Amino acid sequence: MKTWLVTGGAGFIGSNFIRQCLAEEETLRIINLDQLTYAGNPESLALVSDHQNYIFIHGDIRNRALIKELLLKYHPEAIVNFAAESHVDRSIDGPADFIWTNTVGTFELLEAARFYCHSLDAGKRQGFRFLHVSTDEVYGSLGPDGYFTEESPYRPSSPYSASKAAADHLAQAWHHTYSLPVLITNCSNNYGPYQFPEKLIPLIIIKALAGEPLPVYGDGLNVRDWLYVEDHCRAIRTVLKKGRPGQTYNIGGHCEKTNLEVVKTICAILDELAPDSPVLPHAALLTFVKDRPGHDRRYAIDAGKIRRELGWTPQETFVTGLEKTIRWYLENRHWWQRVQNGSYRGERLGLGVAGNE
């Protein structure tokens, strides 16, 4: 039995990762450490909550003493760090939480991992891995051509991406200075089941089903590379098992779409799958709204390194992944309706009008 300590496992990507691991790896035990902030939802792990190889710990990655205690108690072969504040709009309204969690939290986790790794015997130390999950947003904005590679310079432009860039640099420094076996992954925009409905795709799905206006920032021509979350989770598992310590691996879906294309595709699929919606066609609800401050124009990932070196490629196209996603939201209304009854109801964020002391 091997053990992985997963941080932020009640969030969108983390919960998909845990469910996938426990479904496909019989000899793996998962220790999930999550603070359960607004986007951390225990219901996302209801299917595995009673699994014999799953243990949930309610706690904060900034609590170094707790991390050390867990490491010494469970002796994991790997730490996978998903824990993060991740919504750009929220970072504009209140950047402090992003600095504390994404940057300071990663520092505390790295320090606890350094203590633990150096306490292991040589054989176990050689097999230990610290995988830090990051984002393509650290690279800033691309022009109409070209792709982000692992050698692209960092040019973060939002409080969110700046906090993640700082965490990436800390992780690399702990590898080079302290020989901590760090792996970094920078992924493109994820989508799929269990995503908190502040993000574009679930927000549009839910608003369309309610017959509400579908907000598109600016001219709708900002471009993102889209990655189905289960493909991302498979990539992370591949990097954990085959990746070289000290290396960064970009993970993308080879799927560039403008925001306008994404919204129109969602509308077209919903026209077929949800013909009883209050407004048809759903595209009639499309509404252009004021752009958010500092909105990067284009992201695009070159995922050639992980394909060449580790043999990973995405299994889903944008259309197949999006149809699976929409079907999940249609079949699991209870999940997102309960989420909406909590701290977020689809209101506009990211206008820089709120404070965060």
Secondary structure as GFF3:
##gff-version 3
##sequence-region A 1 357
A	DSSP	beta_strand	2	7	.	.	.	ID=ss1
A	DSSP	alpha_helix	12	24	.	.	.	ID=ss2
A	DSSP	beta_strand	28	34	.	.	.	ID=ss3
A	DSSP	three_ten_helix	42	45	.	.	.	ID=ss4
A	DSSP	beta_strand	54	58	.	.	.	ID=ss5
A	DSSP	alpha_helix	64	74	.	.	.	ID=ss6
A	DSSP	beta_strand	78	81	.	.	.	ID=ss7
A	DSSP	alpha_helix	88	93	.	.	.	ID=ss8
A	DSSP	alpha_helix	96	98	.	.	.	ID=ss9
A	DSSP	pi_helix	99	104	.	.	.	ID=ss10
A	DSSP	alpha_helix	105	119	.	.	.	ID=ss11
A	DSSP	alpha_helix	122	127	.	.	.	ID=ss12
A	DSSP	beta_strand	129	135	.	.	.	ID=ss13
A	DSSP	three_ten_helix	136	139	.	.	.	ID=ss14
A	DSSP	alpha_helix	159	178	.	.	.	ID=ss15
A	DSSP	beta_strand	182	187	.	.	.	ID=ss16
A	DSSP	beta_strand	189	191	.	.	.	ID=ss17
A	DSSP	alpha_helix	200	210	.	.	.	ID=ss18
A	DSSP	beta_strand	214	217	.	.	.	ID=ss19
A	DSSP	beta_strand	223	228	.	.	.	ID=ss20
A	DSSP	alpha_helix	229	242	.	.	.	ID=ss21
A	DSSP	beta_strand	248	251	.	.	.	ID=ss22
A	DSSP	beta_strand	256	258	.	.	.	ID=ss23
A	DSSP	alpha_helix	259	273	.	.	.	ID=ss24
A	DSSP	three_ten_helix	282	285	.	.	.	ID=ss25
A	DSSP	beta_strand	286	289	.	.	.	ID=ss26
A	DSSP	alpha_helix	304	310	.	.	.	ID=ss27
A	DSSP	alpha_helix	318	331	.	.	.	ID=ss28
A	DSSP	alpha_helix	333	340	.	.	.	ID=ss29
###
